Amino acid sequence: MYLIVKIRISIMDIKKFFKHFRIFDGGMGQELLARGIKPISNLWSATALLKEEYHQTVIDTHLDFINAGAEVILTNTFGARLRRCEDTKIIDKFEYLNKMAVNLAKKSVEQSGKKILIGASLPPQNFTYMCDLGPDKNRIFENFKRQADLLNKGTDFFYLDVMCSLEEAEIGINSIKHLSKEFIVGLHYKKDGKLPSGEYFIDVLKALKKHNPLAITGSCVSIEDTFSMKEDLKNIDIPFGFKINAFKEIPFGWKPDATNPNQALGKDTDISIKKFYDISQQLVDLGSKIIGGCCEITPQHISELKRLKC
């Protein structure tokens, strides 16, 4: 069954695929923590890759999102970046973590028996939610490239996740050019429509069009912030969408540690399944081709999005 599913996906025109409304998975990392994963240092959800006892939980979580209606899942590699392996002193496990993430995602697709795309999640290579790339931009490029090389085989496209500046996004894009693989760029912005760099989402989107991405998304964006540029969304002429989070607030300069991020950022309990659906409906009405979830968005939230396919 797995070979049949993958052959069908491999001959799909992926650009045409994303010209229609598509459902992404939800907040894989926070969902894993909710299912009992105990994070080590700042590895966050990558802890579930390091410890074999958690591997079935990763597969089951992917499967729950697929069965909820997700047509696209992302590899569980946001915490498997080189910097966090260095911080945790497990640099020798870097290759293992990333290859295992692809393997577990593939197993979940195989078990589902469905035509599901796997996006290779490429996170920021320095800090999350910050535009600080550090003094050595070449190191950022090389770290993107090393992780991309490990995630390339067995995935359908790259997803540059939570990019916080045009510079960071373009370094990421340039680092994967040698692989000739399609990609989506996820840009993180706040209620004023600005990335942490101070650049406006719409301006960065326009600047990235020359790289021919499959789509541009608002990445790990709060529900309240999605509509901060409502008028701009009407004029976007490439596929766009949103991966919405349910954190209360992500303060400037926050850095993850071994605790559950919702202890510091808070969980917005006001984001009911109905509210998530209602907001998603409005975004689709504005032209969004992608809706998914990020932190604290569960399979139950994603299941409601199937109604938008009718």
C-alpha positions, 0 to 999 in steps of 0.5 A, a space after each residue: 500500500 505504501 508504495 502505491 500511495 507514494 507513486 500516486 503522490 510523486 506524479 501529482 503536479 504539486 503546483 496544481 495541488 496547492 492552487 486548491 484549498 488544502 488542509 495542513 496538520 496542527 500543532 505537532 510539538 505541543 500535541 506530543 507534549 500533551 500526550 506525555 512527552 517530557 522534553 529534554 533541554 530545548 529539544 522540545 518535540 524532538 525528544 520524541 525522536 531521540 527516545 525510541 519509546 516515544 516513536 509510536 506516539 509520533 506515528 499515532 499523532 501524525 495519524 490522528 491529524 491525517 484521520 482528522 482530515 489533514 492532506 499535508 503533514 509536516 515532519 517533526 523536526 522543528 526542534 531537531 535543528 543543529 543549534 539545539 543539538 549543540 545546546 543539548 550536547 547531542 550533535 552526534 544524534 543530529 542525523 539520526 533525529 532528522 532521518 527518524 522524523 522522515 521515517 515516522 512520517 512515512 510510516 504514518 502515511 503508509 498506515 493511513 492508506 491515503 494520499 498525503 503529502 509530507 512537508 519537510 519542516 525546516 525551522 529557524 537555525 538560530 532562535 525562534 520568533 526572533 530575527 537575530 541570525 547571529 554574527 555568522 550568516 554563512 553558518 545559518 546557511 550551512 545549518 539550513 543546508 545540512 538539515 535539508 539534505 537529511 530531510 530531502 529523501 522521502 518528503 514532497 516539499 520543504 516548509 521553511 517554518 516561522 521565518 522572522 525576516 526576509 533575510 532569514 527566508 532568503 538564506 533558507 531558500 538559497 540553502 535548498 536550491 541545489 536540491 531542486 525541490 518545491 517549497 513553501 515559506 512560513 512567515 511569523 508576524 504579529 498583530 500589526 502585520 509585522 515580522 519580528 524584523 519590523 518588515 511587513 508581511 505583505 512586503 516580504 511576501 511580494 519580495 519572495 515571489 521572485 523565488 517562485 514558492 508554492 505558497 506563502 503562509 502566516 506561520 504560528 500566528 495567533 487568531 487575533 493577528 491573522 486579520 491585521 492585514 485583511 485588506 492586503 490579503 485581497 490583493 495577493 496573487 500567489 497561494 497563501 494561507 495560515 498555520 494558526 497557534 493558540 498561545 496567549 502571547 509570544 513575547 519578544 526575546 522568549 527562548 524555549 527551555 525544558 519546560 512546556 512552552 505553554 507555561 511561559 506563553 499561556 494557552 488561549 482557552 478561548 480558542 474553541 473548535 467552533 471559533 477555529 472553524 469560524 476564523 478559518 472560514 473567514 480566511 478561506 473567504 478571503 482567498 486562503 488556500 491553506 489552513 492548518 494549525 500550529 502550537 496547541 491546535 489539536 486534531 479535533 480543531 483540524 477535523 472541523 476544516 473538512 467542512 470547508 472542502 464542501 
